Structure formats: structure tokens, C-alpha cells
Amino acid sequence: MFHIKAPINVLESHVYWSTILTQKTKQIVGFKLPQSNNLELVMNNLNSLKHCKPKIFIIHSDHGFQYTHPRYINEVQNLGGIILLSIVGNSRNQILFWNH
């Protein structure tokens, strides 16, 4: 169990949790908890990968604009990653990813 400090005015707004986990151990290697779901959120979270330096990694996400933005795609590829977008209306690929 762990504690994440949330933004102060969370009752008046939403927070978005962007998390990077290791696939085998499900260990959290990076996370952000901002009040804006934007390109900067996912770009900043990619910086979490730079300290653990995985050789290959998979980003699993929805079809949000930030995950399909050319800047994000280029950065993931430069770091050696693969982007796996969920199938709209079907979570089967999520099951395959987490049970791999």
C-alpha cells in the first residue's frame, strides 16, 4: 500500500492518473497525478522511463489525442517503446497484455 498526495482542490475538479508499471512485477516506476489530461501529462510521465532505462517497453493506452500525437509517438519510439492502443469497445487486448 502507498500514499499519493493529491492536489488540494480535488473536490472541485478531476485528477488524472498516468501510471507506468513494469509488466512482470506490476511495480510502479512512474506516475503523475495532475488536474489536466493533456499532452504535457503524458510527455512528463515518459521522463519516468529515463531513470529505469528499459530496453523495450509497451505503452498501453486509450485513443486519447495525447497518445496519438506525433510528438508523443516520436518520443516513445526514440526511447525504444511500442504503443498499444486499446480496441474501442473491447478490452480483450488488455487481458492479453496483463497476462503475458
C-alpha angles and dihedrals in degrees: 000000000000139000125237117196108228127208112274099243096047091131089064097045147016129270125209122214115211109183136183115203133179109244099223101042099022087226114162108240096172142003142170127200107191132153094237126069100207144124093276090058094060094037091053091047091055087065086070088070093058094072096050094038102203115197092220129008139171124223110208114195147138125263095272116149092247092059093050096042113120092232091055094044091050093049093049090050092046089054091050098256138139124218116222112191118200118247109252109251094004126084095184094109089053089058091049091049097050095042095048 
